[in-house]
Amino acid sequence: MTAAGDPGATALLTVEEARAAVLGAIRGATPAETVPLGAALGRVLATGIESGIDLPPWDNSAMDGYALRSGDTASATPDRPVALRVVGDVAAGAASAAGVDGGTCLRIATGARLPEHADAVVPVEDTFPADAAGDPIGPASRDATGPLPASIRLTAPVRAGGSVRRRGSDLRAGDRILAAGTRLGPAAIAVAAGVGVDRLDVHRPPIVGILATGDEVRAPGASLGDAGIPDANGPALTALVAEAGGEPRSLGIARDTLDDVRSRLCAGLGEAPDLVIVSGGVSVGPYDHVRTAFAELGTVDLWRVAVQPGKPFAFGTTRSAGPAGRPDRLAPVLLFGLPGNPVSTFITFELFVRPAIQALLGLQRRPRAVDRAVLLDEARTSKDRRAYLRVTADRDGDGRVTRDAEGRAQVRLARGPNGQGSHVLSALAAADALAIVPEGVETHPAGGPVDIWWLESA
């Protein structure tokens, strides 16, 4: 395979140009698979769902009370109450064998099917039960758990349709309830179950290989020796990929040699047919071999983006060997080379890798929600790059974000000015949001406006 022209010789790409190049390399979403409803949480629909039934499927009671004919109650007043004879009970899940005739009613449970001829339900707490002699039973019996009273009295009219859920008032058979590209949360699961769907067609999660690099990098918990550092990027990327909806596969930690990087990538392509992320080794140092390995296996389509932190970001594509070693996979494998500093890894993942995973999942692309804020600290940034600063929000005594008269959140640099280095993990962990300082700004004044992205932890 051949490499693209030397991307290092070109000017820095904007964030938008780099993201467009990444998304332009994606041929479509991953294939669909059918899963039980109970396994669909967090998955993305490949096929839209239409309701096969009316919902509710029949008129039913919205309250515990008495089903009646509203016309029988039209003359009811506190001085001249109307009495209705109770002729039976209607439980939820059972249809009543009896209907409601003039001057009668049926006690009914919430959710029970409305009996024939009834057009309203009076809540039990609005009734006055009486015994067979017509004597009041008393307030203590004005609930739906006691013995069936012989009759009830009403002191006010009941409107037609009162406390009744009409057939199809939520959904009609044939209504589209969930569109393809919907990420299935609890509410979506509930509505699918509510119309009787028990299996869903969803996109297969993208399988993502994750490779850390560096002779100094050690697995968490391993001895550091004299010059080691724990691997933060591998676990962080594993969590980010899983959160985004992908299926992470660890490819281990590569030594700073082209042979080891290349061999681990080759092995990883068999395990991760959709996307591979490499952290570290993408800059211009003597031990940075990732771009060379990408070029040998496929192409390097871009390198270096006007972003701070995260400038040495690389992207390319290659082909998977396919099942059983057959080169029959049509879609390219996406290759991401992220900077080794952990904050840079996080930022470039959010800017470029997460949108790619969302596209592979079939999610509709939506601009990320931006909030307005005021950055209370002065911040110095690289003039030719868009900066993403880690910030914390001021909060009141109830934990709510403090906002000014214009509705802008009040934010400060996480861990102060010294917390903005691309290696400072503690500031990233403490941050509520990322403040975006555009290109062309070298010093952002204290009290100046900024756009922010809220982080999930906020």
NORFENBEL-V727358 format. One line per field, one symbol per residue. phi: phi as a letter, one per 40 degrees, with the letter a starting at -180 (. if undefined). burial: 1 if it has 9 or more other ideal C-beta (glycine too) atoms within 8 Angstrom, else 0. A space follows every 50 residues. Layout:
phi = ???
burial = ???
This chain:
phi = .bccddccccccccdcccccccccccciccccabbcdcbcdgcbccbcbb ccbcbccacaccacabcacdccbcccadcbcbbbccbibbccgbcccbbb cdgbabcbcdgccccdgcbabbdcccbbcbcccgcdchdcccacbccccc abbbbacbccgcfbccdgccabdgccbacdgccccdccccccccbgcbab cbcccdcbcbbcbhcccbcdgcccgcacaccccdcccdcccccchcbcbc bgbcccbccccccccdcccccbcbabbbbggbcbccbcbccccdcccabb caagbcbbchdcbbaababccgcfgccbccccccbbbbdcccccdccccc cbcddccccccgcccbdccbbcabccbcbbbcccbcbbccbbccbcccgc ccbcccgcccbbccggdcccccbcccccccccabcbbcdgbcbcccgcca cbbccdcc
burial = 00110010000111100110111011001101001010010011110010 10111100111011111111011001000011111111010000010001 00011111100111100101111100111110000010001100000011 11110111000111000100101000110001110001101110101001 11101111111111001100000100010110111111011101111110 10111100011101111110111111111111000001111011101111 11111111111111111111110000001001111111111111111111 11111111111110000001111111101010001111111111000000 01000001111111101011010110110111111110101001000001 11111000
